[in-house]
Amino acid sequence: MKLYQTIFFDFDGVLSKDRFFTTLSETYPEVYAFIQTHIFSKHSEIPNKWMKNEMTMYDVNKYVSEQT
């Protein structure tokens, strides 16, 4: 069982004015579509692993890079 000393919340817009990867929608629409269907889809475990620090942003970006 993990004991957490700190819990960090970002209340939509406090730290970032943009959602992850949305700037890709115009510059790289194929990559953006891949992210929407393979990262942020209903059946993907990646966001849960990412938010639980089982994956880092680097892991997610590496996965996207390798797949696209």
N, C-alpha and C positions, 0 to 999 in steps of 0.2 A: 504494500500500500504506500503510495506516494504522499508525503506531507508537503503541502505548499505553504510557503511563507508570504507569497505575493500573488494576487490575482489581478490581472490587467484587463481593463475594459476600454474599448474604443466605441463611443456612442455615435457612430455613423457621421463622420465629418469632423470629429474632434482632432484627430491626427492626420487624416487624409481627406482631401476634398474629392477624391476619385475612387471608384471601386477598382479592385484589382483587375488589371489587364484591359480596361475599357478603352484605353487609347489605341489599342490594336485594332479595334473594329473598323477603322477607316484605313489605316496604313497596311495592315496585314489581316484582311478579313478571313482568310482560310485558317490562320493560327487562332484568331479570336473564336471562330466557329468550333475548332477542336477543343479549346479551353472550355467553352460553354457546354459541350456535349460530353467531354471526358473528365473534366475537373469538377465543374460545378453542377453536374447533373444529379438527379435524385438518387441514383444508385452508386455514385462515387463515394469511396471512403476517404479520398484525399483531403477534403476540407476538415473532416473530423481528426484525421491524423495530424494535419497541419496545426489545427487549433490546440491539440493536446501535446504539441511539440514532439511528436513521433516522426514528423517530417519538418524540414526547414523550408524557408522560401527558396533556398538554393536547390533543395531536392525537387521541389515542384517545378522550378524553372528548368532544371536539368531534364526532367521528364518531358516537359513540353518541347524543349529543344530537340531532344532525341527523337520524339515522335513526329515532329513537324519538319 
